[in-house]
């Protein structure tokens, strides 16, 4: 289901960025594709692992 959501978002220049909480839930947010690197860097600075692939 998340793969279909990602495909749908991509049509609008958006991506779903997954956050690793250490739990078994899905946590993340929608980000503009051109801001992906900035959002990952900000998460890393805050001590949060973030990536496009699920954890």
C-alpha positions in Angstrom: 0.0 0.0 0.0 2.8 2.5 0.8 4.4 1.8 -2.6 1.2 2.9 -4.3 1.0 6.0 -2.1 4.6 6.8 -3.0 3.8 6.5 -6.7 0.8 8.8 -6.4 2.8 11.4 -4.5 5.6 11.3 -7.1 3.1 12.6 -9.7 2.9 15.8 -7.7 6.7 16.1 -7.0 6.3 14.8 -3.5 7.9 12.0 -1.6 7.1 10.2 1.7 10.0 10.3 4.1 10.1 7.5 6.7 11.3 8.2 10.2 12.8 5.4 12.4 11.2 5.6 15.8 12.5 2.1 16.9 8.9 0.9 17.0 6.8 -1.2 14.6 4.6 1.7 13.4 4.9 3.7 10.2 6.0 7.3 10.9 6.9 9.9 8.3 5.8 12.9 6.4 5.3 14.2 2.9 8.1 16.4 1.5 8.7 18.2 -1.7 11.1 16.1 -3.8 13.5 19.0 -4.2 13.8 19.4 -0.4 14.5 15.8 0.4 18.2 16.2 1.1 17.6 19.1 3.4 14.9 17.2 5.3 17.2 14.2 5.7 20.0 16.4 6.9 17.7 18.2 9.4 16.5 14.8 10.8 20.1 13.6 11.1 21.1 16.7 13.0 18.2 16.0 15.4 19.3 12.4 15.9 16.5 10.9 13.8 17.1 8.4 11.1 15.2 9.2 7.9 15.1 7.7 4.5 12.8 6.9 1.5 12.7 3.2 2.2 10.7 1.7 5.0 12.6 0.6 8.1 
